[in-house]
């Protein structure tokens, strides 16, 4: 089997990934581990990138929030942050801030998809399942579907 003429370094691979979008350190470790040839090489490369602020978990959290908050509820966003290896106080704080807007975000998602009260139990179930799979809390979903006919767009 022929080897390619040029194999990028771990740091080069990490920079390529970071140029596409923000990544957490643990995401980069997971993606780049198969390419590590010398033990400790990956950790050194990531340490250097983190020291130079190329890897910043706070920016990765903000990136996820920016991309997902308009479509997803807190539960789904928390799940994505955990899958990226992000945790700690910054995640708790970000999710607390999102909690304040969950109703209005769920309402906007509901309006875009349905914008009409459920006609029957089957339609009600469909709307509830849709919002729940987007990660909105059961309480918020119930408020939106229950009061679908009375929702004011200025809420």
N, C-alpha and C positions, 0 to 999 in steps of 0.2 A: 504494500500500500504506500503510495507516494504522499509525503508530507508537503503541505503548502510551503512555498518559499519564505513566507513571512508569517510569523505567529505574533500577534500583539501581546504586549506584557499585560499582567494583571491590572496594573494601573491604567494602561491604555484601554483595556476592556471596560473597566469601571467608569472611566471618563466618557466612553462612548455611550454607556447606559445612562449616565447622568446627563448627557447632552439631550437625551430624548425626553426625560422627565425626572422629577425628584425621586430618589430611592432612599430608603432607610439603610443603615449600615447592615442590619441583619438580612435585608433583601439582597444586598450586594454580596454578602458572604455566601448566601444560599446559591445565588446564580453563578458565582465565580469559583466556588469550591472545586468543581470538577476540573478546572483548568490550573489549579495550584500544583506545581511540580515539586517545590521545596517546602517542607513544613515551616509555617511561620511567615512565609513570603506574602500571603494574602493579608494577614493581620498587619504587617508592616506597611503594605501599600495602602490599606484602608485607613490606618492611623495617620499616615501622611496626608491623605486626602481630607480626612476629618479635621486635622490640624489647620489645613489651609481653607477650611470652611466649604469645600466642595460637597461634603456630606454633612447635612444638617437635618436632624430629625424634626426640629420645629418647622422647618420649611416643608418637609415631607408631609407633616400633619396638615399644614395649611393648604398644600397642593391637593390632598385628598378632599378636604372640606370644600375647597373651591370647585373641584370637578363634580362632586357628588351631592352636595347639600340641596341642590335644586331638584333632584330626582329621588333621593333616598331619605329614609328616616334614620333616626339615631341608631337603632339596632343594627341596621345594615352597614352604616358608616363605621360603627365600633368594630364590627366583624372584619371589615376591610383593613382598618388600622391594626388590629391584632394579627391579621394574616401577614401584614408587612413587618411584623415584629416591633411595632410601635406601642408604647405603653407609658405608664407613669403619670405624673401630675399634669403634664401638658395635654395629654389625651383626655383626662378627666375634666380639665378646665374647658377644653374645646367642646366636648360633648355637653357640658353644662350650659354653655352659651347657645348651642344649637337647640337645646331643649325648649328654650324660650320661643323659638320660631317654628317648632315642629308642627303646630296646628296650621299655621298659614302656609307652610311648605306642603303639607299633606293636602290642604284644600286646593292649592294650585295644581298639584299633580292630579287630583281627582277631577278638577274642572277640565283639564286638558284631555283627559281620557273619556270622561262620562258627561259631565256638565248637566246631568238630569237625575232627579231622584229615582231610585230603583222602582220599577213598575210592579215587581212581584218578588217573592222570596228567592227565586233563582237568580234574578238580577242583583238582589241585595247581597247574596252570597258571593257573587262574582266581584262586586265592588269591594266587599270586605277582604276577600282573598287577595285581590290586586294590591290594595294598600298595605296589607300585612306583609306580603312578600317583598314590598319595597322597603320594609323595615320600620314602618310607623307603628307607634304603640297602639295596643288594643283600645285604650281609652280614647285616643285621638281618632282612630278609625271609626269607633262607635259614634262619636260626636258628629263626624262628618257625614257618615252614611245615614244616621238617624235623622239629622236635621238638614239633609241635602236640599230640600225644597226651600228652606228659610235662609240659606247662606247668602250673605251680602258680599259682593265682590270687594267692598272697601274694608272688610274685616282684616 
